[in-house]
């Protein structure tokens, strides 16, 4: 390709694309805060910075820059101050704390000095203080134990609970404290009031009543992910600190909000069993009459309430390959705030009067940008200028068992239906994830690079994917692997029949649950010519005893391995290891708690023993995903090289990653 010819985005350019999230609109509607994440190649990290857009001046400015990160922006009720989280300290002592920023201030002002991370916070309705969550930290008994013996922990016993605090943060007080020496400023944290200190529950989320006198919060017995299934809703009287339990659904999830008049709350819950594949519905609860009302009944998907306005509850939900936002009234009338088709709208927020709506929007043609109502206020799409972009199509096909599966097909701009093409199947995780028909930002699967080399890329929304309703999400119960394979291979067959795919040049790769599906294809089938398994499960028994979400397998496989070993064997890639024949790349984080690394070693050793070409890459210190541009670059390049060699027959040269 000559220098004058256009090219697709390179791996490095995809990684460098900014990402926007966590928008916040000031109550007066005049300013928008949002978080912009970028790639810092020199520091090998993805720093986040809060930016502010002044609607009247039409100008942007950052709240932080460089190595000083900022996130989770929230405006004060009078719109004059912006609170946000930022890191302080280094190494093991690095902690997230709350800072304040005002438009007429130069210096940022730290207001909390907690020994542990501040996880989330909300302004008091009068603007005089902030309610926040931070971990209680080690008990005196644990500290003494560490001093005497060194560090160790008892599994399922040593917990650090989220606790709720309140801190007054008046304007004059903050300015005064900002000029004190650090040792005196830290005494400011002594003014924080522990609102909940003797209740052994882990607070997952909370909201403050409009008069500031009550706090409603969700608590679980421990911080363990499995205990998210045991949530209870509590009400705290801020003045007396008396806590009462609310008699609402025992199937609560993670969201709770006060109505504008404080007479009701809304929350999400399950109708039946708490499980990954069941719908989270929206309910309101009248605090005096104790009556409950279900809203948004026509939406057959998980519903996420964002805030309760004078015009209704702002909610977000999926509809196939779209993410939508709207206001639902107490009469159950739904008012859409975005288009219903070809839209992925995330991080929505709105003013209390419902007049100014902010979100991050992307379409099949436009990259994700921040919008105020219908006005685009950011412009990352300029990074695509002069670049070719793969064409995205939403396609569908039928499986042998009658399911209709959708997927995203990425085509080169010069696609010719009369030609034959190699194919890569790129599988999303979850399984309740979804692939969207938006410009590529994938940092694990080099889709644009594949397309530039002449591949078609299929991203199947296999059974279990979100966006297609509860019945579809349940379609993979006790069918993991087997059902997934049918969804994938029927899509491959469809493209062989309709899009000129060469059946001898097909590969598959995925990450997490997508890595599991790729691993299953590696041992169950000889249809593929190259495979990459990213952070994938190889043996459900191995996974069950090592993961931090053990209940995941009990939901999807219907039992534990001690009671139903057969289903664990039937759905495990390792069961079919003697059938394996496809060259397989395995990529895994060294300290992955979600899909622990023994899964990678088991698949690697099995493939080696049966004589299959395989390579295992362990990323040092990495958990379930990468937080470093350099590692993402390696993951993408390794995948590109693997498929280019085994499917296209390109030589491995010295410039490749291996």
N, C-alpha and C positions, 0 to 999 in steps of 0.2 A: 504494500500500500504506500503510495507516494505521500509526501508531506502535504500536498494540496488536497488530498482526499479527506473527507470527513471520517471520523472514527466514533465508535461507541465509547461510553464512559469506561475508563480503565478501572481496575480494581482499586487503585489508590484514590481515584476520583470518587468512586462510590462510597468508600469509607469516609472521605472528607466532606461529604454532603452534610450540611447542618440539619439538625432535627429540632423541631419545636414541640413544646409540651407545657402543661400546667399554666394555663392562662388565668388571669384575674382582672376583672374590670372594676375600677373604682366606683363606689356607690353613686357618685354624681355623674358617672358615665363619661368623664372627660379624659381619663387615662387608662391605658391597658398595660398590664405587666405580663410577661411571658418568659419562659425559660428556653434558652437557645443552647443546644449541645453541639460542640464542635470536636474535631480531632486535633489533638496536640501531638504531632509526630515526634518532636524533640523530647517532650516529657513522657511520651508513650502512654497517653491517657485521654479520656473524653471529658474535658472540663465542662461544667454547666454554669451559665451566667444568666441572671435575671436582667431583662431589658425592659425599659418603659417607653411606651409610645404616647406622646402628648397629642391628642386628637385636634386640639385647637391650633397648635403650632406645626402639626404634621412632622414632628421630629422624633427620632429614637435616641436613647442614650442607655448605656449599660450601668447597672448598679455595682457590678464588680467586674474585674478583668484579670487576665493572667492566671497566676497560681491561686488567687483567692476566688473560690467558687461561691455561687449563691444559687438557691433553689426554693421552691414552695412559697412564692410570693402571695401575700394577703394584705389587702388595703384596710386601713382603719375606717370605722364608720363615718368619720367626717372627711374622708378621702385625702387627708393631709399627710399621712404617714404610711409607709409601706414596710411591713414586717416580712422577714424572710429567714431562711436557714442558711448558715455558712459554717464551714469547718474552722476549728481552731486547734492548735497543738500539732504535734508531729508523731509519727510512728504509732505505737500502741496507745498513746494519749490523745490521738486525733478524735475530736468529738464535734457533732453538729450542735450549734447553739443558735438562739434567736437574736437577730440584729434588726435595728430600725434604720430607715432611710427617709429623709424628708427632702423635698425638692430644693430647699434653700440650705441644705447641709452639704458639706464637703466630705467629712469623715463619717464612716459608718459607726453605729453605736451598738455595742454588745450589751444585751440586757439579761441573759441567763449565763450562769457559770456552773451548769450541772456536771457532775462527775461522769455521767453517761450521756448518750445521744439524746437530743430532743427529737422525737419522732414526728410529731405533728402539733399544730396549735391553732387556736381561733381567738380572735379579738372578743373582748367583752362588748356587749351591745352599746354601752356608754362610751367606749373608746378609752377608758381609763386603765385597762389592764388586759392581760393575755392569759388564757387558759392553755396549758400545754401538757403533753405526755412525755415522760422520760422514765427510764428504767430505775427501779428502786436500788439496783446495785447489789453487791455482795452483802450478806448478813455479817454481823460481828463474828458469828460462829465460823463462817466460811473464811473470813479474813484471818482469824486466829489459826485455823487449820492450815492455811497456806503458809503462814509464818513458821509453823512448827514442822510441816512435812514437805512442803512444796506444792505444786499445782496438780490437782486431779479433780475429777468430778464424778458424781454418781449419776448414771444415765437415768433419765425420767424422774430425777429428784431435785437436782440443783437448778433452780430457775431464777431468772431475773424478770420480774413483773413490770409491765408498764403501769405507772401511777400518774394521777392527775394533780397538777399544781396550778396555782393562780399567782400572778405577779403584777403589781401595779406598775404602770409605765407612763406616767404623766410627762408631757413635753419638757417642762422646765427641769424636772428631775433627771431626765435622760441627758440633757445638755450638761447639767452640772456633773453627773457621774462620768461623762466622757472625758473630762479633764483631770480626773483623779488618777493617782498611781494605781497600778494593777491590783496590788494587795488590798487597797481600799475599795476598788470597784467590785472585787469578788465578794465583798461583804454585802453587796446589793442582792446577791442570791439568797441571803438569809431572810430577805423580805418575802421570798416566795412562800406561799401558804400551801401546805400539803392538804388537799381536800379529801383524799382517800389514802389512808395509810395502814389501816388495820384489816382491810378486806383482801383476802388472798384470791384475787382474780386478776387476770391479765386484761387490761382495757384495750379493746380492738379499735373502737371508734366512739366519738361523742359529739354532742351538739349542745349549745347553750340557748336557753329560752330567751325570747325577745326582751324580757325585763331583767335578765341576768341573774335571776334568783334560783334557777334550777339548771341542772345539767343531766341530760339523759345519756346513758352510755351502755355500750355492749361489752360484756366481760366473759372471758373463758376461764376454765379452771387452771390452765397453765398456758405458757406461750407456745407449746408444741402445736405444729400445724394440724395434727390429728384432732386436737381439742377445739379447733374452730367449729367442729360439729356440735359442740356443747355450749352454745352461746346463750346468755341470759341478759335480759334488758333491765336496767336499773335506773332509778331516779334519785338524784342527789339534791338535797336542800343545801344551797351554798352557805347560808348563814349558820344553820344548826349542824351541818354535816351529817344529818340523818339520811340514811340510804334505804330505799324501799325497792322491792322487786315488782316489776310490772307484769300483770297477768296477760301476756300476749303469747303468740305462737312460740312453741319450743323449737321451731325449725328456722330460727333466725339466721341471717347471713351477716353482711358487714356494713350496711348503710343505715343510718338513722338521722332524721331531721325534725326540727320543730316547725310548726306552721307559723306564719307571720304574726298571728294573734296569740300564740302560745297555748291554744286550747287542744291542739292535736299534735301527734307525731306521725311520721311515716317511716317505713322501714321495708327491707326486702326479706323474704322468707321463702321456704319451699312449701308446696302444698302437701307433699308426701315425704318420702325419704330424703334426707340430706345427702345428696350425691352430686358428683361433678356433672353428670349428664342430665339432671333435672332442672327445670326452669326456676329461676329466682323471680318471684312475683312481687308486685308492689301493693302494700296495704297501708291504710291510715288507721289510727287508733285514737278515739276521743278520750282524753284523760279523765273526764268526769263520768260520762255515761259508760265508758269502757266498750263502746261499740267499735267494731272493725269494719272497714269497707275496702274491697279490692278495687284497684284502678288499673287502667290500661289492659283490660281483659282481652282485647283483640290481638295483643302482641304475643306471639308464640315464640318467645325467646327470653333470655335473661334481661332484666330491666335494672338499670343503674340510676337511682335518684341522685341528682347533683346538688340542687338547692330548691327551697320552697319559696316562690315569689308570690306577689299579689295577684298574678294572673294564672297561677298553677305551679305544679312541680316540674322543674326542668329534669328531663330524663334522657338517657342515652341507651340505644339498643342496636342490635345487628339485624339486617334483613338480607340474607344471602351474602353477596360480596359488598354490601353497603353497611356503613355505620351511620346511624341517623340520630337526630336530636329533636326534641319537641317539648311542648308544655302540655301537661295533662291536668285538666281541671277536676274539681271535686265532683262534678257531674259526669266525669269520665269522658269528656270531650278532648280529643287529641289535636293539637295545633302543631304542624310540622314547622321547624325552623330552618330546614335545609331541603334541597331537592331529594326526591325519593330514589332516584336512579343514578348510577355512576358517581357515587359520592362516598368518601370515607371522612367523616367529621369526628374528630377526637378533641379531648380537653375542652368541652363546652362550659361556658359560664354566662351569666346574664345579670343585669341590674334587677333590683327588687321590683321595680315597676314594669319589668319585662320589655323595656324599649330598646336596650342596647345589648346585643347578643354577640359573643365572641367565641371563636373556636379555631381549630387547626383543620383545614380542609385540603383534600387531594382528590383528583379525578384520574381517569385513565390517561388524560393528556397533560394535566397540571400537577406538578410536584406539591407536596404539603407546604402550605403557607398559613400565616395567621390572618384571620379575617375579622373585621368589625362590621356586623350586619353583612352587607354584601361587598364591603370595601376590602380589598387585599392590602395589607399594610407591610408585608415583608416580601422579599423578592429573591428567594434562593434559586428560582427557576433560571435566573440568568446564568447559573453554572452549567446549564444544558446548552447554552447558545453555541452554535457551531458544532454540536455533537449529534450523532445519530441516536435514536431511541428505539428500542424494540417495540413492536406493535403488540398491544395487549388485547386479547379476545377472551370473552367468557364463553366457554363451550360446555356442552353436556353430552352424556352418553348413558346407556343403560347397562347394568350388570346382569349376569345370568340369573341372580335371585330377584331381579325386578327393580332394584333401586336405581333412581336417577342420580347421577353424580355430576357435579359441576367442577370445572377446573379453569385455571388461567393458562392460556397458551400464548407464549412469547414468540413472535415471528421476526425475522430480519426484515428491514425496510424493503429489500428487493426480493421478497419471497415470491417464488415462481411455483404454482401448483403442479406444473408439469415435471418438476425436478424431484429427485430423491434426496431426503435429508436424514442425518443422524438425529437422535432424540435423547435428551436428558430429562428424567423425571425428578423434580425437586419437591420434596415432601415436607410440609410444615409440621410443627410440633403440636403438643397439646395433650391428648388428641383434639381438645376443643379449641384449637387455633383455627385460623382461616387464612387462605391466600387471597390477596386483593389485586384487582386490575389497575394498580397505580404504578407510577415510575419506580424503577428498582432502587431499593435501599438495603437489600439483603447483604448482610456482612458474613454469611456462612456459605452461601451458594452463589458462585460468580455468574449470574444469569446473563448480564450484558456481555460478558466475555465469551460465554458459550455461544450466544447469538452471533457475535462478531465472527466466530470461527465456523459459522454455518449450521450450528445446532438449532433445532426447535426445542423449546423448554416447556414442559407441562408441569403445572403446579396443581395437583388434584386436591379438591376439598372432599376427602374421603369420608365414609360414614363415621359419625362421631364429631365432625367439624361443627363449630358454632355458626349460627346464622341461618340454619335450615330447619329450625324447630326442634322441640323436645323429642319427638319420635325418631327423627334422624340421628340425634345425638345418642340415643339409646340403641341404635342399630348395631353397634359394635360390642355390646355386652356379651361376654363369653365367645366372642368371635374375633378377638384381637389377632392380628397377624393374618389369619385365614381370610376374614372379611376384607381386611386392608389390601391383601394381595389381589383379591378379586376386583376391587375398585381400581387399583393401579393397572393391572394387566388388561382389564377391559378397556381402559382409557388408551393404553398403548395400542391395542388391536384396532380401536376406533381410528386412531391417527394413521396407522398403517394402511387402513382401508380408504381414508378420506383425504389425508394430507401428504401422502408420498413418503412416509417414514420408512427408512430401510430397517427391516426386522433384524438384520445382523449388526446394527449399530445403535443399540439402545443401552443406556446406563441409568442408574438411579442413585440419588443421594438425599440425605436428610439429617436433621439435628433433633436430639431429644426423642420424642415419639416418632418423628420422621426418621431418626437414626435407627430406632427399633424396626420400623417397617422396612428400611433398607437392609438391616441385618437379616430379617425374615426372608426377604427376597434372595439374599446371598446364599442361604442354605436350603431354601425350599424350592428354588427354581434355577433353571439354566437359561432363562430367556434373556438375561442381561450380560453385557460384555465387560462392564466395569461397574463397581459399586463403591460408595463411600458411606461409612457409618459414623455419624457425629454424635457423641454423647448418647449412644443408643443402648437399649436393654438387650442383652443376649440370652438371659435365662431368668424367668420370672421368679424362681426360687431364690436365686442369688440377689435379685433386685429386692424382693420382699424383706429379706433379713438385713439389708444394708441401707435402704433408702430412708429419708426423713418423712416420706408420705406413704407409709405402709398401707393405709386404708385405700389408696388408689387401686391396688390390685384386688382387694376384697370387693370393691364396687364393681370393677369391670370383669373380673373372673368369677365373681359370685361366692367366693369362699377363700379360706386361707390354704396354704399348701399342705397342711397337716390333715385337713379333712377332705381335700379334693386334689390329690397330686396329679390326677389325669389331665385336668384342664390346664394346669401349670405346664405340664409337658407338651400338650398339644399345641399350645400357643407360643412356645419358646423356640427361638431360632436354633439353639444348641441341640434340640431334639433331632434336627435334620442335618446335622453337621456332616455326616458321611455322604450326603448328596451334593455338598458344596463343590463348585468348580470355577466360580467367577473371581477374578482378581479384585481384592477388597482392601481399601484404605480405611483405617480405623483412627479416629481423632477423638481425644478425650481429655478433660481437665483432671489434673492430678488430685484435687481435693473436692471433687463434685459431690455435694451431699444429696442431690436430687436423683441422679443416676450414678451411683458410686462406681469408681474406676475398676473394681473387680469384674464388672460386666465386659469391659474392653479387653482385659487380659484373658478372660475365659474364651471369648470369641477368637482372639488372636492365636492363642495356643491351639484351639481346636482346628482352625484353618491351616495352621502350620503343620499340624500332625497329619492331616489328610492330604497334604501336598498342594494346597492352593496358594497362589501368589498373594501375599498380604504384607502390609506395612502398618505398624502401630506408632502413632505420634502421641506423646503425653506432654501436655502444656503445663509447665511447672507453676504451681501456686494457683492455677485457674480452677474456678468452681464450675457451675453448669453452663456458663457463657463467658465470653471474653469481655474484659473492661479495658483492653489495650489495643490501639490501632495496629501495632506491630504484629500481635498475635492474630487479629482478624485478617491481616494481610497474608500471613503465612497460611492460615486455614483456607482462604480463597485461592491462593496460588497453588497450594498442594492439590486441591480439588481440580483446578483447571488443568494442571500438569497430568494428573492421574487419568482423566478422561481423554485428554488430547493424545496421550500415549497409547492407551489400551483400545480406544475406539477409532481415533483418526490415524493412528500409526505414526504420530510425530515423534521424532527422536528426543530423548532426554539429554539436554545439553548442560553445560557447567553453570549456566545462569539460573537454572531451576532451583527450587527450594531444597530438593534432595537429589 
